[in-house]
Amino acid sequence: MIHINWKESPTIKTVTCKHADASKYLVSNVLTVGNTYEVKNETEEYLFVVDNTGKVGGFYKTYFE
């Protein structure tokens, strides 16, 4: 259950949101285009970042630069 401590874990890198246009989910509520976010964990397909709500959320890498 490593995800419980992700918010307190050190930041791996920072990324900038390039778009929030999702076809299936409402991403624009938690990501703002142009904002920089701290990456807490990364997989092949997802980045787990601290979003606008202050919580760690998993998003496709396509949303970020």
N, C-alpha and C positions, 0 to 999 in steps of 0.2 A: 504494500500500500504506500508506495513512494509518492504518489500524487498528493497525499495529505500535507507533506512538507514542501511542496514546490514553491509556494509563495515566499517562504523564508529562505529558500535555497539561493545560491549565488546566480547572477544573471550570466547566461552563456554568451549572448550577443544582443544587440538591439537591431530592430528592423523597422522600416517605415511602411505604413499602409498605403497601397497604391490604388485600391478600389474596394468598395463594399457592395458591389452588385452581385448578389447571390440569387440563383434561380430557384432554390428550394427553401432556404432559411432566411430569416430576417437578421442580417449581420450588421446593418447600418445602425442599430441601436447600441451596439457595444464596440464598434470600431469606427474611427473617424479618419477619413482620407487625409493624408499628410502628417498624421501624428506618428510619433516614434514609440514603439512598445518594447518592453523587456522580454526576451525569450528565456523561459525557465526550463523547457525541455523540447526536444526535436525528434521526430521520426522521419521516415522516408516521405510521407505524404502530408504530415501535420506539423504545425508549430504551436506550442503551448505558451501563450503570452498572458501577461497581466493586462486585461482589457479595461475599458472605460468604467466598468462597475467596480473595479478594484479586485476582482477575482481572477483566477487563472482559467482561461478557456482555450480549447483546441480549435484551430482554424486551418483551412487548407493553405499551403504555401503560396498559392496563386494570388492571395490577397496582399502579399508583401513583396518588397524589393530587397 
